[in-house]
Amino acid sequence: MGFFTELFSRPRPREQGRYSASLAVLNAITAAERNEIHIRPADFPRVARQGIRC
């Protein structure tokens, strides 16, 4: 039980908000747009960690 308390009580990393926002944007992109910029769904976590650059 101590594990769950520690898991949920720790603060989130500072980048968590940006990471979540980047994943939301990537999931909102249509399949045609993803093909155009050569991003597969498997690449989403890596791209989100790097941040979206316009």
Secondary structure, 3 states (H helix, E strand, C coil): CHHHHHHHHCCCCCCHHHHHHHHHHHHHCCHHHHHHCCCCHHHHHHHHHHCCCC
